[in-house]
Amino acid sequence: MKEYGRLPVKREFSQGYKRILHVFGSWNNLIKSAGFEPNPVLFSRKYIANDGHGCDSLSEKIIDDWMFARKIPHLIKEKYPWNNGMTADFKVGEYWIELFGLVGQLKSYDCLMKIKLQKIKEHNLNLISLFLSDLFPHNHLQDKLDILRKRSTYL
């Protein structure tokens, strides 16, 4: 660490990262155990929705609060039927809802999004895709999520 004048980042340890996770549980745990403060995490600001759900972004909170205000029961961070750890932002009945909030901003995000969309298609799941343009500058959730209100059984 002294050699570089900074803390290392995960991508610099791509070969040994799995071992680090096995031993320490997370990258930040490794950094803390070495006696340092971890690097700030990108997009780490968390929000609590009006129904108490923990949201990873303000955009997710807006969506969660929209459903809560309309009494639409919903699950968050629901695991997809394939077993690779991917989760949907929300699930309402047979609908899987994804907010693709970082599309076009990070290559790794776009790559994971592409994989997720391929898997969703392979499993023939009902996906509702949301983008930041559905929230800002004007909220279009009514148009995108109205189908959820029309269903009699949500969960």
Sequence and secondary structure as in RCSB ss.txt:
>XXXX:A:sequence
MKEYGRLPVKREFSQGYKRILHVFGSWNNLIKSAGFEPNPVLFSRKYIANDGHGCDSLSEKIIDDWMFARKIPHL
IKEKYPWNNGMTADFKVGEYWIELFGLVGQLKSYDCLMKIKLQKIKEHNLNLISLFLSDLFPHNHLQDKLDILRK
RSTYL
>XXXX:A:secstr
 TTTTS   GGGGTTTHHHHHHHHSSHHHHHHHTT      TT   EE TTS EESSHHHHHHHHHHHHTT   E
EEEE SSSSS EEEEEETTEEEEE TTTTT HHHHHHHHHHHHHHHHTT EEEEE GGGTSSS  HHHHHHHHHH
 S   
